Amino acid sequence: MKDVHGEFREASVAALARQSTSIPLAGPAGPSGSIAALRERGLARPLAAVLAGLAAVLAAEILFVLIATRGHFVYALEAAYTHLALAEQIAQGHYGLVPGEAAAPSSSILFPFLLAGLKFLGFGTMLPLAINLASTLAAGIFAVLLAETCGIPLRAIPSPRLLLVTAVVAIGLDLPGLAITGLEHSLHVAMTVAYLLGLVRFVIRGRCDWWWIVCIVIQPVIRFEAAGMLVADALIFVAFRRYGYALAMVAIGALLVGGYSVFLHSLGLPLLPSSVLARSDWSNAAVVSHGGVFVVIATILKNLYANLNSFGAAQMLGGVALGVAWLGRIVPNLRHGPQAKPHQVKLVTLAFMAFVTVAQLAGGKIGWVPPRYEAYVLALNLCGIAVIFREEVSAWCKQATWPRVLSLCLALLLIFAGYATQFLAIPALARKEYLGSYQLHRFVAEFYRAPVAVDQLGYVNLGNPVYVLDLSGLGSEAARIARARDHTPEWMDGLLASHGVGLAIIDAAMDTAVPAAWIMVADLRFGSALSGDEVRHIVIYARRPGDVAAAQSALDRFAPTLPPGVHLRRSLAEASASEGPADTPP
């Protein structure tokens, strides 16, 4: 019988011998030398096919967004513009959304600073998209290098078939949709795949690549929930008796995250960003309410229960379950002492997959629309399955006929159907943001041109010369405290009065009640079934009668400029009959 373990070891050693320790794609000989090296290693053709597959679905998604938004590229989530607005202030030496008011509205430490640091490139609002496109393509490169390291012969798959498989995997994981959100999740996915590549190389060679150490320490500053990965890294180093590395990873991670918390504290803010506290009950219990150990544990268990019953949990746990099924086959061998390299690679990969999956389910969030927080886990587990079932995957690659390829693509689309459908839902979400957030930004910055209050941060904050008062609590510590403390909406009126704001723009889904003295001036309705909420309802209020005239004048000029699909209804008897280009819904 053929020794598949020996084959794994020989293929891995041979692959590593063809690689440099830093995996550069451009060597001293320049681009031509790099291409020659890729061809020599048999990577040029599969790498081209993978990148072409990713580029195709990314281009298609961008095209769908442009069609949906009438040629105006708009991100699918308003939070992207919150990051851009924060980066705008960081570039001016201030951490917050408006000058003079400290705030931490981003759940990523690194991403807003990355946007601020790359502002010189001149991409403007397209910078998050550029980063996400580059990150998605980088994830494909890391996946090809991971396959080579494990001896998986992607070169055996004809290019058109490999391109199709890549495109389907990308759609199944919603990689194009992640890029269009404009957030840090594409970068997180790329760094996770790179991490797994470094982990496999570490187990095989017993040495750490410098770029792998970077992947380890950077994970928590990309996303807070990736701190679980750092803990897993430390445990892996302990298992391999690299105690110094384990201590260093924990120390560096604690220094980075702890240093950021100290920075927030110095600004008079909680130790964690407002967005994290708003979405994580256990973090809020630990940092703000100081509920004690038992309260925090109970909240974590409640979060775990909610996540296990949410969309995405089955896909996350399914990958781990396949690994556990493989583990059952080799349990008798585990009693015979230290395992050979092939089993070590697979065991460490499975352990890491399981730890990260459980950490995300217990401490993170899943089930959001569009789904994004679990994307890095899905990418990790899919790549991990390929590592664990390396022999079966290699055999499939050598016999990748069209029927086999089409069957695999169909199976992937069925397993990840909820994520694959986002390929069409994301453009609808972008259209919703175009009809809503984009138009409200125009109203405030171009027509009203006076301070306003909003309960939905994002586009309205970006490049806006007028003061924007946050009522959501994500960009204003005073609003966050008031929301948690007061049980009536009257705190909003006091906050507007203290800042000299006479107009409030309220998302009716966010705040169903407003101060009694406020006067409804107009409302906007927009949306579609694919965007997740059939009709979104935005209401414009004047704080006092004296504030009505300025709002009405701005609305008179604003209404004729609205695109089809936005329904503006004037609420005062003396208001103009103009309602924009579309009919007012009943």
Summary of the structure (lengths in Angstrom):
residues: 586
radius of gyration: 25.9
end to end distance: 74.4
largest distance: 89.0
contacts: 2030
relative contact order: 0.10
helix: 65%
strand: 6%
